[in-house]
């Protein structure tokens, strides 16, 4: 059995574990529904999320047939705002995680493969960043910056999200860079960049995928927290966090303003974490080969 056969068996094992894992099916179902709401919000939302329907008669109305999730203190339909808020919150989280994962993966791989001063400098930056809570750093930056657009907020969230991924990828790269196939590629004259992108990164990216999946939920919570504090996505643009903030001072009589976006955050973050944990379990190197495999592995040739 050759090396290709081993790799094929490992890939099949990962796919099999993911397909048979109930957490994956549940998480993908939930996230699929959330994504559909975000994509088709303009067609699904019954009202314009910024429209004040009737400030005199429809202010702070509880859930009803006409407004299934009630109205807010400005007589805006909460269901419509929640749907558009899904689009904003999910887009911010996904774009921020994509940017941070891409940057963190490349930086961690370069630091681990090159080593020396490059590795030392990158890791000292990461260590310094880990010493400051992300939300505190964001609050300071936003306070100095002033009003932020959604694009700028997304870039800031990406800027504080790459530290963990870079450290994980660096650790994987350190373990891979002296593997036989990497040494053989260098001996055959492959450039450092080719070895890094063709041989090291594909084998180190699994931990980055798991970390990125788990980071989506963290970024959703971070954005919601900043919006709740009034320094994230600003009204009248809806996001889950600022919808909760609007009802936070009237929990006793306008409870639907905090309940429904809170449930949306809870369910989405739970689904992201469940998917990330399932990926982590499936990609565990100790589980890639069967526990009992008595057949000898023979190399071709």
Backbone bond lengths (Angstrom), bond angles and torsions (degrees), N, CA, C in turn:
res aa  C-N    CA-C-N  psi(-1)  N-CA   C-N-CA  omega(-1)  CA-C   N-CA-C  phi
1 X - - - 1.487 - - 1.521 108.40 -
2 X 1.302 118.46 124.47 1.456 122.35 -176.69 1.498 113.00 -85.77
3 X 1.351 114.50 177.01 1.466 120.20 179.95 1.510 111.34 -63.03
4 X 1.353 116.77 -35.23 1.462 119.50 179.14 1.510 111.01 -63.78
5 X 1.348 116.40 -35.57 1.458 119.69 179.19 1.507 111.37 -67.35
6 X 1.332 115.79 -38.25 1.467 119.62 177.29 1.520 110.20 -63.34
7 X 1.381 116.22 -44.90 1.459 119.06 179.74 1.508 111.73 -63.03
8 X 1.359 116.63 -38.85 1.460 120.04 179.51 1.522 110.34 -64.93
9 X 1.352 116.36 -40.75 1.449 119.29 179.63 1.528 110.92 -65.30
10 X 1.342 116.45 -37.41 1.456 120.27 178.90 1.526 110.88 -65.48
11 X 1.354 117.28 -44.42 1.461 120.98 179.09 1.526 110.59 -61.75
12 X 1.329 116.18 -41.83 1.462 120.28 179.64 1.521 110.33 -64.71
13 X 1.329 116.06 -37.31 1.460 119.90 179.47 1.522 111.33 -65.12
14 X 1.345 116.57 -42.05 1.464 120.74 178.95 1.523 110.44 -63.32
15 X 1.344 116.17 -47.03 1.464 119.43 179.87 1.527 110.85 -62.04
16 X 1.321 116.07 -41.36 1.457 119.49 -179.91 1.513 112.36 -62.72
17 X 1.330 116.50 -42.03 1.468 119.77 179.42 1.524 111.38 -65.26
18 X 1.337 116.44 -38.79 1.455 119.57 -179.75 1.523 111.61 -68.93
19 X 1.337 116.47 -43.53 1.464 120.42 -178.31 1.523 111.35 -64.75
20 X 1.338 116.56 -36.99 1.463 120.09 -176.89 1.519 113.71 -85.31
21 X 1.326 117.34 -7.04 1.467 120.97 -177.31 1.534 109.75 -84.29
22 X 1.317 116.23 118.79 1.464 120.50 179.94 1.510 113.07 -62.22
23 X 1.341 117.03 -30.09 1.465 120.15 178.92 1.519 111.07 -62.01
24 X 1.319 116.20 -38.18 1.472 119.98 -179.01 1.522 110.48 -65.51
25 X 1.333 116.52 -46.04 1.470 119.53 -179.43 1.524 111.16 -62.82
26 X 1.332 116.63 -43.41 1.458 119.95 179.85 1.521 111.17 -65.72
27 X 1.337 116.59 -46.26 1.464 120.45 -177.99 1.522 111.38 -63.93
28 X 1.327 116.80 -43.85 1.466 119.41 179.67 1.526 111.50 -66.03
29 X 1.337 116.79 -35.10 1.455 119.33 176.61 1.518 111.77 -63.96
30 X 1.335 116.27 -45.55 1.467 120.29 179.79 1.524 110.56 -65.00
31 X 1.329 116.51 -48.77 1.462 119.79 -177.59 1.524 111.46 -66.51
32 X 1.338 116.51 -32.11 1.462 119.41 175.66 1.520 111.29 -63.45
33 X 1.330 116.82 -43.13 1.471 120.65 178.00 1.518 111.18 -63.92
34 X 1.334 116.43 -42.77 1.471 120.49 178.65 1.527 110.21 -62.28
35 X 1.335 116.53 -42.75 1.463 120.26 179.74 1.525 111.40 -64.26
36 X 1.331 117.31 -40.39 1.465 120.23 178.96 1.528 111.13 -63.69
37 X 1.332 116.00 -40.02 1.469 119.47 177.29 1.522 109.98 -62.04
38 X 1.342 116.39 -43.15 1.464 119.99 -179.26 1.522 111.44 -65.00
39 X 1.327 117.32 -42.24 1.467 121.13 -176.58 1.532 111.44 -69.77
40 X 1.331 115.13 -43.07 1.465 119.25 -173.43 1.527 112.86 -103.30
41 X 1.321 117.17 22.03 1.471 120.58 179.94 1.526 112.93 -53.53
42 X 1.340 120.59 -43.22 1.469 119.34 179.75 1.525 113.67 -60.84
43 X 1.328 117.34 -29.24 1.461 120.48 -179.87 1.523 112.53 -89.82
44 X 1.338 116.89 -27.90 1.460 120.52 -177.01 1.524 113.01 -88.37
45 X 1.315 116.99 -32.66 1.463 120.15 -176.49 1.526 110.55 -67.91
46 X 1.335 118.01 128.81 1.469 119.76 -178.10 1.524 114.09 -73.16
47 X 1.347 117.79 -21.42 1.464 121.16 -177.76 1.524 110.01 -137.47
48 X 1.310 114.77 164.94 1.461 121.16 170.39 1.531 107.69 -67.53
49 X 1.336 118.36 126.28 1.472 119.86 -175.19 1.524 113.89 -65.40
50 X 1.328 117.80 -18.11 1.458 120.26 -179.83 1.528 112.61 -99.37
51 X 1.325 116.51 -5.34 1.458 120.39 -174.29 1.531 111.37 -77.98
52 X 1.339 115.85 125.65 1.467 120.90 173.11 1.526 107.09 -85.88
53 X 1.307 115.72 106.33 1.465 120.80 -170.20 1.519 112.57 -66.69
54 X 1.317 116.69 -52.18 1.468 121.25 179.80 1.522 107.10 -162.31
55 X 1.329 115.91 93.31 1.461 120.73 -173.32 1.522 112.74 -62.64
56 X 1.319 117.07 -20.69 1.471 120.20 -178.28 1.523 112.40 -85.99
57 X 1.328 117.78 -37.88 1.460 119.99 -171.69 1.530 114.41 -114.20
58 X 1.335 117.92 -19.66 1.471 120.06 -175.97 1.525 112.42 -112.14
59 X 1.308 116.15 16.43 1.460 119.43 179.87 1.529 110.55 -74.00
60 X 1.362 116.80 127.96 1.474 123.06 175.02 1.522 112.59 52.99
61 X 1.329 115.50 47.56 1.456 119.97 177.65 1.532 110.17 -87.09
62 X 1.336 118.58 138.04 1.461 121.21 179.91 1.526 110.74 -70.41
63 X 1.341 117.31 168.71 1.464 120.01 179.29 1.524 112.03 -53.44
64 X 1.337 114.89 137.49 1.458 121.41 -179.51 1.522 108.29 -148.74
65 X 1.326 116.75 179.54 1.457 120.49 179.58 1.520 110.60 -63.49
66 X 1.319 117.02 -41.02 1.466 120.76 -178.95 1.525 111.54 -72.30
67 X 1.330 116.30 -32.88 1.471 121.80 -179.39 1.527 107.73 -132.61
68 X 1.334 117.42 87.70 1.473 121.40 -171.94 1.520 114.64 -56.68
69 X 1.334 118.53 -28.64 1.464 121.28 178.10 1.522 111.41 -111.90
70 X 1.311 117.54 15.90 1.455 121.61 177.45 1.516 113.01 81.35
71 X 1.324 114.81 -172.67 1.468 121.67 176.01 1.522 108.51 -124.41
72 X 1.337 115.54 161.86 1.468 118.91 -179.33 1.522 110.68 -95.45
73 X 1.315 116.08 -170.69 1.463 121.09 -175.35 1.531 113.11 -69.73
74 X 1.337 116.33 -10.07 1.463 120.39 176.63 1.528 111.16 -109.87
75 X 1.324 116.55 16.50 1.467 125.14 178.49 1.531 113.15 66.80
76 X 1.332 117.48 20.77 1.464 120.81 176.92 1.527 109.66 -86.30
77 X 1.317 116.56 146.65 1.454 122.12 -178.03 1.532 110.31 -71.79
78 X 1.335 117.26 122.21 1.470 121.43 -175.46 1.522 111.64 -69.95
79 X 1.335 117.82 -36.57 1.457 120.26 178.53 1.528 110.91 -60.38
80 X 1.317 116.58 -44.55 1.465 120.23 179.01 1.517 111.02 -64.00
81 X 1.317 116.27 -42.30 1.464 119.74 179.63 1.531 111.05 -66.96
82 X 1.322 116.50 -36.56 1.465 119.87 178.84 1.528 110.61 -65.92
83 X 1.330 117.02 -40.13 1.463 119.94 179.41 1.524 111.15 -65.88
84 X 1.313 117.12 -45.45 1.458 119.44 177.68 1.528 110.93 -69.53
85 X 1.330 116.63 -32.67 1.459 120.16 175.43 1.515 111.69 -64.22
86 X 1.340 116.89 -33.71 1.468 121.09 175.08 1.517 110.22 -59.96
87 X 1.326 115.66 -43.26 1.469 120.05 179.52 1.522 110.64 -61.90
88 X 1.331 117.45 -45.59 1.465 120.97 -178.01 1.525 110.93 -67.05
89 X 1.334 117.40 -51.51 1.463 121.32 -175.38 1.522 111.36 -63.81
90 X 1.331 116.96 -43.02 1.460 120.29 -177.86 1.529 111.26 -70.36
91 X 1.319 117.41 -40.01 1.459 120.50 178.97 1.520 110.98 -64.04
92 X 1.332 116.71 -45.40 1.466 120.46 178.26 1.525 110.15 -58.40
93 X 1.333 117.26 -45.91 1.464 120.97 -177.39 1.526 111.55 -65.57
94 X 1.333 117.45 -47.53 1.460 120.35 -176.38 1.526 112.12 -66.49
95 X 1.327 116.92 -43.18 1.473 119.44 -179.95 1.524 110.03 -66.97
96 X 1.332 117.46 -43.29 1.462 120.84 179.49 1.526 110.95 -61.44
97 X 1.326 117.24 -43.55 1.465 120.40 -179.72 1.531 111.01 -67.85
98 X 1.325 117.21 -40.36 1.469 119.74 178.28 1.535 110.67 -60.40
99 X 1.325 116.56 -46.37 1.467 119.86 -179.28 1.528 111.32 -65.51
100 X 1.332 116.58 -45.87 1.466 119.51 -177.90 1.524 111.02 -67.65
101 X 1.350 117.33 -37.77 1.464 120.06 179.89 1.522 110.74 -67.57
102 X 1.330 117.14 -40.87 1.466 120.32 179.54 1.522 110.94 -63.88
103 X 1.329 115.82 -48.41 1.466 119.62 -179.14 1.527 111.30 -66.63
104 X 1.339 116.77 -45.71 1.454 120.66 -178.36 1.516 112.66 -63.87
105 X 1.340 116.73 -38.95 1.467 120.44 179.43 1.519 111.26 -65.24
106 X 1.322 117.05 -47.47 1.461 120.12 -179.96 1.524 111.73 -64.71
107 X 1.327 116.76 -43.51 1.465 119.78 -178.38 1.526 111.02 -67.00
108 X 1.338 116.84 -42.73 1.461 119.84 178.95 1.510 112.21 -64.68
109 X 1.346 116.89 -39.58 1.457 120.43 179.63 1.529 111.12 -66.94
110 X 1.313 116.81 -42.82 1.471 120.45 178.78 1.521 110.57 -64.09
111 X 1.352 116.58 -44.64 1.461 119.95 -179.96 1.522 111.24 -61.88
112 X 1.327 117.05 -44.43 1.452 119.99 -179.28 1.509 113.44 -69.47
113 X 1.335 117.82 -36.01 1.463 120.90 -176.71 1.527 111.58 -78.58
114 X 1.339 116.56 -42.69 1.468 119.85 -178.03 1.523 110.55 -76.20
115 X 1.343 116.42 -43.37 1.458 120.57 179.81 1.526 111.94 70.83
116 X 1.302 115.96 -160.23 1.465 121.31 176.23 1.512 113.83 61.34
117 X 1.340 115.46 -139.17 1.466 121.58 -175.98 1.527 111.36 -65.36
118 X 1.334 117.35 -36.67 1.462 120.54 179.39 1.517 110.32 -60.19
119 X 1.320 116.24 -47.72 1.460 121.57 179.72 1.519 110.56 -62.36
120 X 1.318 117.13 -43.65 1.463 120.76 -178.29 1.522 111.71 -63.20
121 X 1.326 116.77 -42.92 1.468 120.49 -178.59 1.520 110.82 -66.37
122 X 1.334 116.50 -46.30 1.470 120.16 -179.06 1.520 110.66 -61.39
123 X 1.326 117.47 -44.39 1.461 120.20 -178.03 1.532 112.18 -69.17
124 X 1.315 117.86 -32.07 1.468 118.71 176.59 1.530 110.88 -68.88
125 X 1.324 115.81 -36.35 1.471 119.45 175.52 1.525 110.22 -63.98
126 X 1.331 116.33 -43.58 1.462 120.92 179.30 1.527 110.75 -64.35
127 X 1.323 117.43 -43.06 1.466 120.90 178.53 1.525 110.94 -61.38
128 X 1.336 116.64 -42.24 1.465 120.31 178.78 1.522 110.91 -64.13
129 X 1.343 116.50 -40.10 1.463 120.41 179.91 1.528 110.90 -66.10
130 X 1.333 117.15 -37.63 1.461 120.52 -179.88 1.532 111.93 -67.57
131 X 1.323 117.23 -20.95 1.463 119.79 -178.41 1.524 112.51 -77.44
132 X 1.340 117.17 -11.52 1.466 121.77 -179.23 1.523 108.56 -114.76
133 X 1.329 119.57 123.51 1.472 120.46 176.88 1.523 110.78 -57.16
134 X 1.325 116.05 136.76 1.467 120.90 -175.15 1.525 111.98 -59.41
135 X 1.331 116.83 -41.98 1.464 118.59 -176.82 1.525 110.88 -68.35
136 X 1.344 117.21 -34.31 1.463 119.90 177.31 1.521 110.66 -66.33
137 X 1.329 116.18 -42.94 1.459 120.28 178.06 1.521 111.18 -61.44
138 X 1.341 116.56 -42.48 1.458 120.50 179.82 1.525 111.39 -65.42
139 X 1.322 117.20 -41.39 1.467 120.58 179.94 1.525 110.27 -61.23
140 X 1.331 116.69 -42.37 1.466 120.28 179.46 1.523 110.94 -64.20
141 X 1.329 116.47 -46.23 1.471 120.29 -178.49 1.520 110.78 -64.00
142 X 1.337 116.12 -44.77 1.464 119.44 -178.64 1.520 111.16 -66.59
143 X 1.339 116.81 -37.28 1.465 120.20 178.29 1.522 111.23 -63.34
144 X 1.338 117.02 -37.24 1.462 120.65 179.03 1.528 111.74 -76.87
145 X 1.315 115.98 -31.23 1.465 121.55 -175.35 1.524 111.66 -79.44
146 X 1.331 115.99 -39.63 1.460 119.82 -175.36 1.514 111.11 98.77
147 X 1.321 116.57 -152.22 1.464 120.97 -179.47 1.531 110.99 -64.08
148 X 1.322 114.87 132.01 1.460 120.70 -178.13 1.516 110.78 -113.16
149 X 1.312 115.73 144.69 1.464 120.22 170.25 1.528 108.51 -79.77
150 X 1.328 115.72 167.41 1.467 120.09 178.01 1.524 110.20 -62.54
151 X 1.333 117.43 -36.73 1.471 121.33 179.70 1.524 110.42 -63.81
152 X 1.325 116.71 -45.60 1.459 120.30 -179.78 1.521 111.03 -65.17
153 X 1.316 117.14 -40.61 1.461 120.93 177.38 1.531 110.56 -60.86
154 X 1.321 116.62 -41.36 1.470 120.63 178.87 1.524 110.90 -62.11
155 X 1.325 116.65 -42.80 1.465 120.52 179.06 1.520 111.36 -64.66
156 X 1.327 117.14 -38.36 1.465 120.02 177.98 1.527 111.10 -66.13
157 X 1.324 117.17 -41.65 1.462 120.39 177.70 1.532 110.69 -63.93
158 X 1.324 116.54 -37.33 1.468 119.45 176.17 1.523 110.54 -66.28
159 X 1.327 116.09 -34.22 1.460 120.16 -177.73 1.509 114.65 -68.81
160 X 1.337 117.73 -20.17 1.464 120.28 178.38 1.526 111.70 -107.04
161 X 1.339 117.22 7.49 1.452 119.47 -174.75 1.516 115.64 -107.94
162 X 1.337 117.98 -1.66 1.462 119.59 -173.16 1.515 113.76 -93.28
163 X 1.331 117.94 -8.79 1.462 120.54 -171.84 1.531 112.38 -63.26
164 X 1.329 116.30 -50.11 1.467 119.95 -177.97 1.518 111.39 -63.25
165 X 1.330 116.01 -43.25 1.465 119.64 -178.22 1.520 111.00 -63.99
166 X 1.327 117.25 -41.61 1.469 119.54 -179.21 1.524 111.14 -64.28
167 X 1.318 116.73 -38.04 1.470 119.47 179.25 1.528 110.94 -67.47
168 X 1.330 117.16 -42.03 1.461 120.47 179.40 1.532 111.52 -63.87
169 X 1.331 116.41 -46.07 1.464 120.20 -179.24 1.516 110.84 -66.25
170 X 1.306 117.08 -37.58 1.471 119.79 177.09 1.526 111.17 -60.93
171 X 1.347 116.41 -43.96 1.461 119.91 178.90 1.529 111.10 -62.41
172 X 1.341 117.10 -41.61 1.463 120.25 177.91 1.526 110.86 -64.87
173 X 1.328 116.68 -39.86 1.463 120.96 -178.94 1.524 111.19 -65.18
174 X 1.328 116.88 -40.15 1.462 120.07 178.04 1.525 111.47 -60.28
175 X 1.340 115.96 -34.78 1.460 119.78 -179.88 1.522 112.16 -77.28
176 X 1.345 116.49 -24.31 1.468 120.56 -173.84 1.527 112.52 -94.77
177 X 1.328 117.91 -31.02 1.466 119.89 -167.27 1.530 113.57 -63.05
178 X 1.324 118.61 -20.82 1.465 120.97 178.38 1.525 112.51 -105.05
179 X 1.353 116.78 12.28 1.457 120.02 177.73 1.527 109.91 -66.96
180 X 1.322 116.00 157.31 1.475 120.59 -174.74 1.517 112.44 -58.23
181 X 1.348 117.07 -42.51 1.463 118.72 -176.83 1.521 112.04 -69.22
182 X 1.335 117.68 -28.98 1.464 120.68 176.62 1.527 110.02 -72.80
183 X 1.323 115.90 -43.65 1.467 120.15 177.56 1.528 109.90 -61.83
184 X 1.328 117.19 -40.30 1.464 120.83 179.29 1.525 111.25 -64.45
185 X 1.324 116.74 -40.48 1.469 120.11 179.18 1.522 110.66 -63.18
186 X 1.327 116.68 -41.39 1.469 119.07 177.77 1.530 110.85 -66.25
187 X 1.333 116.44 -39.03 1.464 120.01 -179.93 1.522 111.93 -64.77
188 X 1.332 116.75 -29.86 1.461 120.86 178.83 1.518 112.88 -81.44
189 X 1.332 117.15 1.14 1.454 120.96 174.21 1.516 115.63 97.53
190 X 1.328 118.10 8.98 1.470 120.48 178.48 1.520 109.83 -65.43
191 X 1.328 115.67 138.91 1.468 120.05 178.58 1.514 110.80 -67.92
192 X 1.327 115.94 161.15 1.463 120.11 179.69 1.516 112.24 -60.05
193 X 1.344 116.25 -39.24 1.469 119.98 179.87 1.521 111.10 -66.23
194 X 1.339 116.46 -39.73 1.462 119.48 179.78 1.529 110.90 -67.57
195 X 1.321 116.36 -41.89 1.464 119.65 177.85 1.521 110.29 -61.50
196 X 1.333 116.08 -41.94 1.464 120.61 -178.14 1.522 111.47 -65.20
197 X 1.348 116.95 -46.59 1.467 120.52 -173.88 1.518 113.55 -82.66
198 X 1.354 117.97 -28.91 1.463 120.63 -175.59 1.525 113.88 -97.14
199 X 1.324 116.81 -24.84 1.465 119.47 -173.67 1.526 113.51 -120.71
200 X 1.313 117.40 -37.56 1.465 119.80 -176.13 1.524 111.41 -85.78
201 X 1.341 116.77 -54.56 1.465 120.01 -175.95 1.527 113.70 -58.89
202 X 1.331 119.92 -46.37 1.472 118.68 -179.32 1.524 113.47 -58.33
203 X 1.337 117.29 -27.85 1.459 120.39 -179.63 1.520 112.97 -92.23
204 X 1.335 117.13 -11.86 1.463 120.32 -179.64 1.518 112.72 -105.37
205 X 1.335 116.28 -6.35 1.460 118.99 -170.43 1.519 113.23 -79.40
206 X 1.327 117.36 -14.49 1.461 119.81 -178.49 1.514 112.45 -58.60
207 X 1.333 117.10 -44.72 1.466 120.25 179.91 1.518 111.25 -66.09
208 X 1.353 116.86 -32.14 1.457 120.08 178.28 1.524 110.99 -68.25
209 X 1.328 116.88 -38.61 1.472 120.76 178.59 1.526 110.47 -63.64
210 X 1.325 116.60 -44.75 1.466 120.27 178.66 1.522 110.53 -62.08
211 X 1.330 116.74 -47.53 1.463 120.49 -179.25 1.520 111.52 -62.90
212 X 1.343 117.46 -39.69 1.462 121.02 179.45 1.521 110.95 -64.78
213 X 1.330 116.57 -40.60 1.466 120.23 179.20 1.527 110.93 -62.17
214 X 1.323 115.88 -43.92 1.461 119.69 177.88 1.526 111.43 -68.07
215 X 1.329 116.37 -29.28 1.468 120.27 -177.94 1.521 112.91 -70.73
216 X 1.339 117.33 -24.82 1.465 119.38 179.96 1.527 110.29 -58.54
217 X 1.336 116.29 -47.13 1.459 119.73 178.08 1.515 111.99 -62.48
218 X 1.338 116.79 -39.98 1.463 120.09 179.73 1.528 111.55 -64.02
219 X 1.332 116.80 -40.42 1.466 120.28 -179.76 1.527 110.32 -68.94
220 X 1.330 117.20 -37.82 1.465 119.71 176.70 1.529 109.89 -59.56
221 X 1.329 116.20 -45.30 1.469 120.00 178.46 1.526 111.19 -64.84
222 X 1.327 116.85 -40.57 1.463 120.29 -178.90 1.522 110.81 -65.55
223 X 1.330 116.71 -44.77 1.476 119.87 178.04 1.522 111.05 -63.52
224 X 1.341 116.48 -41.39 1.462 119.58 179.00 1.522 110.85 -63.86
225 X 1.333 116.73 -39.55 1.461 119.91 178.36 1.516 112.26 -64.30
226 X 1.319 116.82 -43.28 1.467 119.91 178.68 1.525 111.01 -65.93
227 X 1.335 116.51 -41.20 1.463 119.39 178.43 1.526 110.77 -66.36
228 X 1.319 117.05 -36.31 1.463 120.58 176.88 1.529 110.60 -62.59
229 X 1.333 116.01 -35.97 1.460 120.18 178.96 1.528 112.28 -77.88
230 X 1.329 116.26 -7.05 1.459 120.14 178.22 1.508 114.30 86.80
231 X 1.350 117.69 12.86 1.465 120.30 -178.63 1.523 111.73 -121.44
232 X 1.325 116.53 10.78 1.463 120.63 178.03 1.513 109.96 -102.66
233 X 1.318 116.74 -122.39 1.460 121.71 175.16 1.522 107.87 -72.67
234 X 1.316 116.82 123.44 1.465 120.86 -173.39 1.525 111.55 -92.65
235 X 1.336 116.71 140.13 1.473 119.70 171.63 1.530 109.73 -59.62
236 X 1.338 118.84 152.77 1.467 126.70 8.17 1.523 115.19 -83.36
237 X 1.361 118.41 -0.57 1.461 119.30 175.44 1.522 108.85 -63.91
238 X 1.328 118.06 122.98 1.465 119.07 -174.93 1.525 112.39 -82.37
239 X 1.312 115.93 140.61 1.465 122.97 166.70 1.514 106.32 -142.88
240 X 1.320 117.05 162.50 1.456 119.30 -178.25 1.520 111.71 -57.73
241 X 1.331 116.46 -38.93 1.457 119.89 -177.39 1.511 113.49 -67.68
242 X 1.340 118.04 -45.67 1.472 117.46 -176.98 1.531 112.40 -76.62
243 X 1.356 118.01 -20.09 1.468 119.18 172.51 1.528 109.43 -67.59
244 X 1.339 116.54 -42.45 1.471 120.35 176.96 1.518 110.34 -62.51
245 X 1.331 116.62 -41.58 1.469 120.29 -178.63 1.523 111.41 -61.44
246 X 1.334 116.98 -36.95 1.462 120.18 -178.85 1.523 112.21 -63.06
247 X 1.336 116.75 -30.25 1.453 119.24 -179.36 1.510 114.65 -103.12
248 X 1.333 117.30 3.00 1.467 120.33 -173.61 1.524 113.18 -67.61
249 X 1.326 117.76 -25.77 1.473 119.99 -178.65 1.527 112.24 -89.99
250 X 1.339 116.89 -3.50 1.472 119.83 -178.74 1.530 110.29 -134.14
251 X 1.331 115.58 49.13 1.464 120.67 -176.73 1.526 112.45 -62.20
252 X 1.309 116.79 -31.73 1.458 119.98 -174.54 1.525 112.68 -72.42
253 X 1.333 118.16 -35.50 1.461 119.72 -175.23 1.532 113.87 -114.63
254 X 1.347 118.56 -17.13 1.467 121.08 177.59 1.542 107.38 -123.69
255 X 1.317 116.71 52.22 1.462 122.59 -173.45 1.517 113.56 -64.49
256 X 1.344 117.48 -26.97 1.463 120.69 -176.44 1.524 112.47 -67.67
257 X 1.317 118.30 -21.81 1.461 121.47 179.50 1.527 111.95 -68.89
258 X 1.315 117.43 -29.08 1.458 120.64 178.59 1.525 112.51 -99.82
259 X 1.333 116.91 -31.14 1.462 120.18 -175.70 1.523 112.35 -65.35
260 X 1.313 118.39 -52.62 1.462 120.80 -171.46 1.537 113.10 -70.52
261 X 1.337 120.12 -46.36 1.471 117.40 174.73 1.521 112.23 -66.17
262 X 1.346 117.04 -31.84 1.456 119.57 176.14 1.518 111.84 -63.15
263 X 1.334 116.87 -41.61 1.463 121.03 176.48 1.531 110.90 -64.77
264 X 1.328 116.83 -38.26 1.468 120.18 178.80 1.528 110.45 -62.18
265 X 1.317 116.60 -43.62 1.466 120.41 177.74 1.521 110.59 -63.79
266 X 1.332 116.29 -46.06 1.463 121.23 -178.09 1.530 111.86 -59.18
267 X 1.326 116.57 -49.22 1.464 120.80 -176.79 1.529 110.78 -66.65
268 X 1.333 117.46 -42.29 1.461 120.34 -177.92 1.522 111.54 -67.54
269 X 1.321 117.17 -44.32 1.467 120.52 179.14 1.528 110.43 -64.91
270 X 1.328 116.87 -40.27 1.459 120.30 177.19 1.527 110.80 -60.41
271 X 1.324 117.57 -42.99 1.469 121.26 -179.85 1.526 110.92 -65.12
272 X 1.321 117.66 -42.42 1.470 120.91 178.46 1.523 110.72 -62.19
273 X 1.325 116.98 -44.42 1.461 120.44 -179.56 1.527 111.73 -66.83
274 X 1.340 116.76 -39.74 1.467 120.05 178.69 1.525 110.54 -63.58
275 X 1.341 116.86 -41.99 1.464 120.34 179.17 1.527 110.67 -65.77
276 X 1.331 116.63 -41.90 1.456 120.17 178.88 1.520 112.46 -63.16
277 X 1.331 117.14 -41.46 1.460 120.58 178.81 1.526 111.43 -66.88
278 X 1.327 117.00 -37.89 1.464 120.13 177.63 1.522 110.71 -65.46
279 X 1.332 117.55 -40.90 1.462 120.99 176.80 1.520 110.79 -63.17
280 X 1.322 116.22 -42.03 1.463 120.02 179.29 1.521 111.24 -61.61
281 X 1.328 116.92 -43.23 1.462 120.25 178.92 1.529 111.32 -66.00
282 X 1.331 116.57 -40.65 1.462 119.83 -177.59 1.519 112.23 -69.48
283 X 1.340 117.20 -31.89 1.458 121.52 -178.00 1.514 113.19 -91.52
284 X 1.334 117.42 3.80 1.457 121.14 178.34 1.529 108.66 -60.00
285 X 1.353 118.09 119.17 1.466 119.81 -177.08 1.521 113.34 -57.19
286 X 1.307 118.26 -28.56 1.463 121.04 -178.63 1.522 111.99 -69.87
287 X 1.363 116.52 -15.41 1.453 119.61 -177.16 1.530 112.90 -107.39
288 X 1.324 117.24 0.90 1.459 119.56 -176.18 1.528 112.27 -70.93
289 X 1.328 117.01 -29.82 1.454 120.66 177.19 1.510 109.60 -109.35
290 X 1.328 118.65 150.30 1.453 120.82 179.30 1.519 110.87 -58.20
291 X 1.316 116.07 146.77 1.460 120.97 -177.98 1.520 111.04 -64.54
292 X 1.348 117.24 -35.60 1.459 121.32 -179.10 1.523 108.03 -120.23
293 X 1.298 115.68 100.80 1.464 120.97 179.98 1.515 107.32 -132.63
294 X 1.332 116.37 91.30 1.441 120.68 -174.09 1.527 112.90 -83.39
295 X 1.337 115.96 -12.76 1.465 118.37 -178.85 1.506 109.73 -70.50
296 X 1.315 118.84 131.60 1.473 120.83 179.06 1.515 111.31 -67.36
297 X 1.304 114.70 145.62 1.469 120.79 177.60 1.517 108.19 -96.93
298 X 1.306 115.55 120.08 1.458 120.15 -177.62 1.519 109.56 -113.23
299 X 1.300 115.19 136.74 1.459 120.89 178.09 1.535 109.08 -85.13
300 X 1.329 115.37 137.87 1.458 119.70 178.40 1.524 110.91 -67.01
301 X 1.292 114.55 149.71 1.451 118.68 174.67 1.506 111.50 91.43
